[in-house]
Structure formats: structure tokens, C-alpha cells
């Protein structure tokens, strides 16, 4: 009856026979993944599309390599300030980014820096797109995926490292004391 194999078994327990039945599934379980062969994260073994297909920029996101990993946390936000990825250390996962500007934010709960831990965003070709190591309690890094005319830099004209070509302030301004 239905899927699988129906088996009825009889056994003598005490003074009379008892029966039990169970279902044995047949075939293989579905393999979730991206089934679109034009996506950068296509999985040829996938038999069930899980909605994870990436048609823009596939990346690997990793964080670790140091000590006191439990103190490490991070997030990546898009231009609208929406968190698109977040985690701690150790972390290894895949990312899919649309073209645009992003900010990687790192936090250290103890306040003494990441002690050798590094957040890396790496392209499918192995190139490092962004790399962040935190000194102190927090730090951030802006990066771009795809083509853009934006220039990151200091936009404060009173700062000693003012960049007149900057179109996005990256928080790097320094002032003489």
C-alpha cells in the first residue's frame, strides 16, 4: 500500500502470535541544491532545487585562523544597511552577492582585537575581495562587488588624508592634533 515495501511479520510472544508492520522506503532521497546550470553555484548532483542558485557573484566567506574565536563576531551589510551575512569564528560558508557596495563589520567582545582571526571574502576564482582583521573592540571595511564608479576615501576636507575624488566616505579620515 502506497510508497515503499509493506511487510507484515508474525512472532509468537507468550501465548499467541503478534504482528507488526513497517514501511521500507525505496529509491534515493532528494539532494537539495542549485539545479540551474547557468548559476555560479550549480550542483550537478542536486535533484531538488532549494532556491540557492546564485546568478551574480559567488564567493566564499571565512573567518578564523587565530585564538579566542568565541570573542569574534561579524556582519556584512549592503548599501541600505541590511545585514546580508553574519557569523563568528570559526566560519566557512558560501556567499552570493549582487553588484554593489558592502561593509564588513567586525566586533570583539573582549575589546582586545581578533588575536589573529581574519574575515575573508574570496571570489570563485580564488581572489581575495575583502579581508578584515579587527584591532580593539570593532572595525569595518568597505568593498565593492562588480563594476562601480564609486571611490572610497575620506571626504572631510579638514582631514590630513582628504581625498577630493572620494564619492563614499569610508571612515578613514584622520586629523592632526
Buried (B, 14 or more C-beta within 10 A) or exposed (E): EEEEEEEEEEEEEEEEEEEEEEEEEEEEEEEBBBBBEEBBBBBEEBEEBEEBBBEBBBBBBBBBBBEBBEBBBBBBBBEEEEEBBEBBBEBEEBBBBEEBBBBBBBBBEEEEBBBEBBBBBBBEEEEEBBEBBBEEBBBBBBBBBEEEEBBBBBBBEEBEEBBEEBEBBBEBBEEEE
